[in-house]
Amino acid sequence: MPEWTHPTDGQAEIKGDTLTFSTASRAPNSSFAVDLKALQPDGSGRVVSKDNKNREWYVTLDPGSGARPFHVTYSYNACRRVYMPKT
């Protein structure tokens, strides 16, 4: 699967059940907010969102707590972005 590996500067923040990622990048879905209520108790899972064309895209988190990488994938192409929060 192609993977987008260019570093993206941005800010990831979790408040309550919402993950917000903001960046100056103009790439589709590069800044977003998603509801994390669907995650498993261990912090893992996939959250579904929709873009402005009503196409699904997904944020996937591995188990754990605190800052850890998360992945963004799309229903309409094979690309995957990996976001690595700075600690």
DSSP file (Angstrom, degrees, kcal/mol; ACC not computed):
  #  RESIDUE AA STRUCTURE BP1 BP2  ACC     N-H-->O    O-->H-N    N-H-->O    O-->H-N    TCO  KAPPA ALPHA  PHI   PSI    X-CA   Y-CA   Z-CA
    1    1 A M              0   0    0      0, 0.0    78,-0.1     0, 0.0    79,-0.0   0.000 360.0 360.0 360.0 130.5    0.0    0.0    0.0
    2    2 A P        -     0   0    0      0, 0.0    78,-0.9     0, 0.0     2,-0.4  -0.346 360.0-156.8 -61.0 143.1    1.5    3.4   -0.9
    3    3 A E  E     -a   80   0A   0     76,-0.2     2,-0.7    78,-0.0    78,-0.2  -0.988  15.8-131.9-129.0 132.0    2.3    5.4    2.2
    4    4 A W  E     +a   81   0A   0     76,-2.9    78,-1.0    -2,-0.4     0, 0.0  -0.716  33.0 168.5 -80.5 116.8    2.6    9.1    2.5
    5    5 A T        +     0   0    0     -2,-0.7    -1,-0.2    76,-0.1     3,-0.1   0.469  30.1 118.3-114.9  -3.8    5.9    9.6    4.3
    6    6 A H  S    S-     0   0    0      1,-0.1    -2,-0.0     2,-0.0     0, 0.0  -0.480  73.9-108.4 -65.7 129.6    6.6   13.4    4.0
    7    7 A P        -     0   0    0      0, 0.0     2,-0.5     0, 0.0    -1,-0.1  -0.296  31.5-155.5 -60.1 140.6    6.7   14.9    7.5
    8    8 A T        -     0   0    0     76,-0.1     2,-0.4    -3,-0.1    76,-0.2  -0.978   6.6-143.5-119.4 121.5    3.7   17.1    8.3
    9    9 A D        +     0   0    0     -2,-0.5    15,-0.5     2,-0.0    16,-0.3  -0.682  47.0 121.0 -79.9 134.5    4.0   19.7   10.9
   10   10 A G        -     0   0    0     -2,-0.4     2,-0.5    13,-0.2    13,-0.2  -0.976  58.5 -96.2-174.3-178.4    0.9   20.1   12.9
   11   11 A Q  E     -E   22   0B   0     11,-2.4    11,-2.0    -2,-0.3     2,-0.5  -0.975  25.1-166.1-123.5 120.4   -0.8   19.9   16.2
   12   12 A A  E     +E   21   0B   0     -2,-0.5     2,-0.4     9,-0.2     9,-0.2  -0.906  16.5 171.9-104.3 132.8   -2.6   16.8   17.6
   13   13 A E  E     -E   20   0B   0      7,-2.4     7,-3.0    -2,-0.5     2,-0.5  -0.998  21.1-157.7-143.8 136.7   -4.8   17.3   20.6
   14   14 A I  E     +E   19   0B   0     -2,-0.4     2,-0.4     5,-0.2     5,-0.2  -0.971  14.8 172.9-115.7 122.6   -7.2   15.1   22.4
   15   15 A K  E >   -E   18   0B   0      3,-2.2     3,-2.0    -2,-0.5     2,-0.3  -0.985  66.8 -43.4-126.9 119.3   -9.9   16.7   24.5
   16   16 A G  T 3  S-     0   0    0     -2,-0.4    -2,-0.0     1,-0.3     0, 0.0  -0.474 125.6 -21.6  61.7-122.2  -12.5   14.4   26.0
   17   17 A D  T 3  S+     0   0    0     -2,-0.3    19,-4.5    -3,-0.1     2,-0.5   0.109 117.0  98.1-104.6  19.7  -13.5   12.1   23.1
   18   18 A T  E <   -EF  15  35B   0     -3,-2.0    -3,-2.2    17,-0.2     2,-0.6  -0.940  53.0-160.7-118.9 126.9  -12.3   14.3   20.3
   19   19 A L  E     -EF  14  34B   0     15,-2.6    15,-2.5    -2,-0.5     2,-0.5  -0.908  14.5-171.5 -98.1 123.5   -9.0   14.1   18.4
   20   20 A T  E     -EF  13  33B   0     -7,-3.0    -7,-2.4    -2,-0.6     2,-0.5  -0.974   6.5-176.8-117.6 128.2   -8.2   17.3   16.6
   21   21 A F  E     -EF  12  32B   0     11,-3.1    11,-2.6    -2,-0.5     2,-0.4  -0.993   6.7-177.6-123.2 126.5   -5.3   17.5   14.1
   22   22 A S  E     +E   11   0B   0    -11,-2.0   -11,-2.4    -2,-0.5     2,-0.3  -0.976   9.4 156.3-128.4 140.8   -4.5   20.9   12.5
   23   23 A T        -     0   0    0     -2,-0.4   -13,-0.2   -13,-0.2     7,-0.0  -0.965  48.8-119.9-151.6 161.5   -1.9   21.8   10.0
   24   24 A A  S    S+     0   0    0    -15,-0.5   -14,-0.1    -2,-0.3     7,-0.1   0.549  75.6 119.4 -81.8  -7.4   -1.2   24.4    7.3
   25   25 A S        -     0   0    0    -16,-0.3    -2,-0.2     1,-0.1     5,-0.1  -0.253  56.8-151.7 -59.4 143.8   -1.1   21.7    4.6
   26   26 A R        +     0   0    0      4,-0.1    -1,-0.1     3,-0.1     3,-0.1   0.308  54.8 124.2 -99.7   7.9   -3.7   22.0    1.9
   27   27 A A  S >  S-     0   0    0      1,-0.1     3,-1.7     2,-0.1     4,-0.3  -0.361  78.1 -83.7 -64.4 148.4   -3.9   18.2    1.2
   28   28 A P  T 3  S+     0   0    0      0, 0.0    -1,-0.1     0, 0.0    -2,-0.0  -0.254 110.4   0.4 -55.8 137.3   -7.4   16.7    1.6
   29   29 A N  T 3  S+     0   0    0      2,-0.1    -2,-0.1     1,-0.1    -3,-0.1   0.712  88.1 132.7  58.6  25.0   -8.4   15.8    5.1
   30   30 A S  S <  S+     0   0    0     -3,-1.7     2,-0.5     1,-0.2    -5,-0.1   0.785  71.3  42.1 -79.3 -25.0   -5.0   17.1    6.5
   31   31 A S  S    S+     0   0    0     -4,-0.3     2,-0.3    -9,-0.1    -9,-0.2  -0.983  83.9 141.9-115.7 132.0   -6.8   19.1    9.3
   32   32 A F  E     -F   21   0B   0    -11,-2.6   -11,-3.1    -2,-0.5     2,-0.4  -0.983  42.0-140.5-160.6 165.5   -9.6   17.3   11.0
   33   33 A A  E     -F   20   0B   0     -2,-0.3     2,-0.3   -13,-0.2   -13,-0.2  -0.994  25.0-178.0-133.7 131.7  -11.5   16.5   14.1
   34   34 A V  E     -F   19   0B   0    -15,-2.5   -15,-2.6    -2,-0.4     2,-0.5  -0.963  29.2-117.4-132.7 149.8  -12.9   13.0   14.8
   35   35 A D  E     -F   18   0B   0     -2,-0.3     3,-0.4   -17,-0.2   -17,-0.2  -0.735  19.6-164.7 -85.2 125.9  -14.9   11.5   17.7
   36   36 A L    >   +     0   0    0    -19,-4.5     3,-2.0    -2,-0.5   -18,-0.1   0.281  58.6 108.1 -96.8  10.2  -13.0    8.8   19.5
   37   37 A K  T 3  S+     0   0    0    -20,-0.4    -1,-0.2     1,-0.3   -19,-0.1   0.760  72.0  63.7 -59.9 -24.1  -15.9    7.2   21.3
   38   38 A A  T 3  S+     0   0    0     -3,-0.4    -1,-0.3     7,-0.0     8,-0.2   0.520  79.9 111.2 -79.5  -4.5  -15.8    4.1   19.0
   39   39 A L  S <  S-     0   0    0     -3,-2.0     6,-0.2     6,-0.1     5,-0.0  -0.309  73.7-108.6 -70.6 154.7  -12.3    3.2   20.2
   40   40 A Q    >   -     0   0    0      4,-3.5     3,-2.2     1,-0.1    -1,-0.1  -0.299  36.1 -99.7 -72.4 163.8  -11.7    0.0   22.3
   41   41 A P  T 3  S+     0   0    0      0, 0.0    -1,-0.1     0, 0.0    -2,-0.1   0.772 123.4  60.4 -58.3 -25.9  -10.9    0.3   26.0
   42   42 A D  T 3  S-     0   0    0      2,-0.1    22,-2.9     1,-0.0     3,-0.1   0.393 121.9-105.7 -83.7   5.4   -7.2   -0.2   25.1
   43   43 A G  S <  S+     0   0    0     -3,-2.2     2,-0.2     1,-0.3    -4,-0.1   0.431  82.4 120.4  89.1  -0.2   -7.2    2.9   23.0
   44   44 A S        +     0   0    0     16,-0.1    -4,-3.5    -5,-0.0    -1,-0.3  -0.526  30.4  85.6 -95.7 163.3   -7.2    1.0   19.7
   45   45 A G  E     -B   61   0A   0     16,-2.1    16,-2.6    -6,-0.2     2,-0.4  -0.801  64.8 -81.3 141.7-178.7   -9.7    1.1   16.8
   46   46 A R  E     -B   60   0A   0     -2,-0.2     2,-0.4    -8,-0.2    14,-0.2  -0.983  28.4-157.8-125.9 132.5  -10.8    2.8   13.7
   47   47 A V  E     -B   59   0A   0     12,-2.9    12,-2.3    -2,-0.4     2,-0.4  -0.915  13.0-143.3-110.3 133.8  -12.9    6.0   13.5
   48   48 A V  E     +B   58   0A   0     -2,-0.4     2,-0.3    10,-0.2    10,-0.2  -0.795  25.4 164.4-100.4 137.2  -14.9    6.7   10.4
   49   49 A S  E     -B   57   0A   0      8,-2.7     8,-2.1    -2,-0.4     2,-0.4  -0.857  26.1-128.8-137.2 174.9  -15.4   10.2    9.0
   50   50 A K  E     -B   56   0A   0     -2,-0.3     6,-0.2     6,-0.2     2,-0.1  -0.974  13.6-137.3-130.3 145.2  -16.5   11.7    5.7
   51   51 A D    >   -     0   0    0      4,-2.3     3,-2.0    -2,-0.4     6,-0.0  -0.222  44.5 -84.0 -88.1-175.5  -15.0   14.3    3.4
   52   52 A N  T 3  S+     0   0    0      1,-0.3    -1,-0.1     2,-0.1    -2,-0.0   0.569 130.6  55.2 -70.8  -6.4  -16.7   17.2    1.7
   53   53 A K  T 3  S-     0   0    0      2,-0.2    -1,-0.3     0, 0.0     3,-0.1   0.178 120.2-108.7-105.2  14.5  -17.7   14.8   -1.2
   54   54 A N  S <  S+     0   0    0     -3,-2.0     2,-0.4     1,-0.2    -2,-0.1   0.741  72.7 142.4  65.9  26.7  -19.3   12.4    1.3
   55   55 A R        -     0   0    0      1,-0.0    -4,-2.3    21,-0.0    -1,-0.2  -0.808  51.2-116.2 -98.6 139.7  -16.5    9.8    0.9
   56   56 A E  E     +B   50   0A   0     -2,-0.4    19,-2.4    -6,-0.2    20,-0.4  -0.455  33.7 174.6 -76.2 144.4  -15.4    7.8    3.9
   57   57 A W  E     -BC  49  74A   0     -8,-2.1    -8,-2.7    17,-0.2     2,-0.4  -0.949  17.0-139.8-141.8 161.8  -11.9    8.1    5.4
   58   58 A Y  E     -BC  48  73A   0     15,-3.0    15,-2.0    -2,-0.3     2,-0.5  -0.935  12.2-154.3-134.0 142.4  -10.6    6.5    8.5
   59   59 A V  E     -BC  47  72A   0    -12,-2.3   -12,-2.9    -2,-0.4     2,-0.4  -0.978  22.9-167.2-110.9 125.1   -8.3    7.3   11.5
   60   60 A T  E     -BC  46  71A   0     11,-2.7    11,-2.4    -2,-0.5     2,-0.4  -0.952   4.5-170.0-118.9 131.3   -6.8    4.1   13.0
   61   61 A L  E     -BC  45  70A   0    -16,-2.6   -16,-2.1    -2,-0.4     9,-0.1  -0.944  16.1-135.4-119.7 141.0   -5.0    4.0   16.4
   62   62 A D        -     0   0    0      7,-0.7     6,-0.0    -2,-0.4     0, 0.0  -0.443  45.1 -77.5 -82.4 164.6   -3.0    1.1   17.8
   63   63 A P  S    S+     0   0    0      0, 0.0     2,-0.3     0, 0.0   -20,-0.2  -0.248  86.3  72.3 -61.1 151.7   -3.4    0.1   21.5
   64   64 A G        -     0   0    0    -22,-2.9     2,-0.3    -3,-0.1     4,-0.1  -0.816  68.1 -96.6 138.9-174.8   -1.8    2.2   24.1
   65   65 A S  S    S+     0   0    0     -2,-0.3   -23,-0.0     2,-0.1   -22,-0.0  -0.933  73.8  21.0-137.0 161.8   -2.0    5.6   25.8
   66   66 A G  S    S-     0   0    0     -2,-0.3     2,-0.2     2,-0.0     0, 0.0  -0.251 109.2  -7.9  76.4-168.0   -0.4    8.9   25.3
   67   67 A A  S    S+     0   0    0     17,-0.0    -2,-0.1    20,-0.0    20,-0.1  -0.438  76.9 144.3 -67.1 127.7    1.3   10.1   22.2
   68   68 A R        -     0   0    0     -2,-0.2    18,-0.1    -4,-0.1    -2,-0.0  -0.973  52.4 -80.3-156.9 158.9    1.6    7.4   19.5
   69   69 A P        -     0   0    0      0, 0.0    -7,-0.7     0, 0.0     2,-0.3  -0.240  41.8-167.6 -62.1 150.6    1.4    7.2   15.7
   70   70 A F  E     -CD  61  83A   0     13,-2.1    13,-3.2    -9,-0.1     2,-0.3  -0.972  10.3-136.4-136.8 157.1   -2.0    7.1   14.0
   71   71 A H  E     -CD  60  82A   0    -11,-2.4   -11,-2.7    -2,-0.3     2,-0.5  -0.859   5.0-156.9-117.2 143.4   -2.9    6.3   10.4
   72   72 A V  E     +CD  59  81A   0      9,-2.5     9,-2.8    -2,-0.3     2,-0.3  -0.988  21.6 171.3-119.0 124.4   -5.3    8.0    8.0
   73   73 A T  E     -CD  58  80A   0    -15,-2.0   -15,-3.0    -2,-0.5     2,-0.3  -0.818  19.7-135.1-127.8 168.4   -6.7    5.8    5.1
   74   74 A Y  E     -C   57   0A   0      5,-0.7     3,-0.4     3,-0.5   -17,-0.2  -0.926  14.3-142.7-130.2 147.3   -9.4    6.4    2.5
   75   75 A S  S    S+     0   0    0    -19,-2.4   -18,-0.1    -2,-0.3    -1,-0.1   0.683 103.9  51.8 -76.1 -17.9  -12.2    4.3    1.0
   76   76 A Y  S    S+     0   0    0    -20,-0.4     2,-0.3     3,-0.1    -1,-0.2   0.421 116.6  18.7-106.1  -0.6  -11.5    5.8   -2.4
   77   77 A N  S    S-     0   0    0     -3,-0.4    -3,-0.5     2,-0.2    -1,-0.0  -0.968  71.6-113.6-157.9 174.2   -7.8    5.2   -2.8
   78   78 A A  S    S+     0   0    0     -2,-0.3     2,-0.1    -5,-0.1    -3,-0.0   0.341  70.8 120.4 -96.5   6.7   -5.0    3.0   -1.5
   79   79 A C        -     0   0    0    -78,-0.1    -5,-0.7   -76,-0.1     2,-0.4  -0.376  41.2-166.7 -73.3 150.5   -2.9    5.8    0.2
   80   80 A R  E     -aD   3  73A   0    -78,-0.9   -76,-2.9    -7,-0.2     2,-0.4  -0.991   6.0-155.3-137.4 129.1   -2.2    5.8    3.9
   81   81 A R  E     -aD   4  72A   0     -9,-2.8    -9,-2.5    -2,-0.4     2,-0.5  -0.852   6.8-153.2-101.6 139.6   -0.8    8.7    5.9
   82   82 A V  E     - D   0  71A   0    -78,-1.0     2,-0.5    -2,-0.4   -11,-0.2  -0.964   6.3-161.9-113.8 123.0    1.1    8.1    9.1
   83   83 A Y  E     - D   0  70A   0    -13,-3.2   -13,-2.1    -2,-0.5   -15,-0.1  -0.913   2.5-167.6-106.0 126.8    1.1   10.8   11.7
   84   84 A M        -     0   0    0     -2,-0.5   -76,-0.1   -15,-0.2   -17,-0.0  -0.899  15.2-143.6-116.4 100.5    3.7   10.7   14.4
   85   85 A P        -     0   0    0      0, 0.0     2,-0.3     0, 0.0   -74,-0.1  -0.333  17.3-123.7 -62.5 142.7    3.0   13.1   17.2
   86   86 A K              0   0    0      1,-0.1   -18,-0.1   -18,-0.1   -19,-0.0  -0.674 360.0 360.0 -83.3 140.7    6.1   14.7   18.8
   87   87 A T              0   0    0     -2,-0.3    -1,-0.1   -20,-0.1   -20,-0.0   0.419 360.0 360.0-108.2 360.0    6.5   14.2   22.5
